[in-house]
Amino acid sequence: MNALDHYARTLRMSAIVNAIKEAGLDVEIGTDFVRYRRIRKSQIADRPIYPMFDSASSYVDASNGFWIAGFDEEGALIHTQAMRLLPLGDATLAEHLAEHRLKYVTPGLVADPEEASYHIDTVAGQIAGRVCYHGEFWLAGGARSLRGGGVIALLSRLAFELAEATWGPDYVFGFVDARHALTGTPARHCYFHGAPGTWQTRDGAVFAEEWLVWMSARDIAALTASPFDASHRVLETVSKRRETRRNESEVASVVVQKPVSVM
């Protein structure tokens, strides 16, 4: 990569971060997974950290991982995601998942994770080399949710830009619940490819359906080289929400300040 390429990436990433900020989300990027665990501490009971990104159960640091956290205007955590480099070499993703399945199965889905295994057709046997696992993606719901619009695409795009700049992976992959995969979630997360798979117990009972989604190095290069056009939709959506909240606040203020008649 030459100086012009570095400069172009800097401009892209700056524009993405600014668009995310305009949408009302302050981004923090880190490589200290002990800090990440502290950030996630209040959520662990309801949303456990996946072992691959948990400093208490995996060796993950600046050499092989980074995380992204997002906070709203009041400083509340409303977004997380993380990337982990897996230098598989000649081993395939299928072989890796078979050996390290405990680190990928969603915590709490099965009584004994040792019994779990992931089953998918041939694609996992074709992914090898420098591979990144993309996980921990969460964006808060509720009245002030940013799930609508293009914020998800911007956040995912930021992660792909960072992964490509840091490691130049041959592939990036992740898992998406089948119900979400069928409604277009992988596309909103900027993934070009996906295939259905299942988590099964040793006796063949299916206890979860998750799609494997992935991007090749060529896909990532095509994605990061293309201009992103989600920001204006994000800002339009957020602007409308803010206007609605402002109007509601003004109405509430009028109601509170209205004199009370005494008969």
Secondary structure, 3 states (H helix, E strand, C coil): CCHHHHHHHHHHHHHHHHHHHHCCCEEEEECCHHHHHHHCHHHCCCCCCCHHHCCCCCCCCCCCEEEEEEECCCCCEEEEEEEEEEEEEEEEHHHHHHHCHHHCCCCCCCCCHHHCEEECCHHHHCCEEEEEEEEEEEECCCCCCCCCCCHHHHHHHHHHHHHHHHHCCCEEEEEEEHHHHCCCHHHHCCCCEEEEEEEECCCCCEEEEEEEEEEEHHHHHHHHHCCCCCHHHHHHHHHHHHHHHHHHHHHHHHHHHCCCCCC
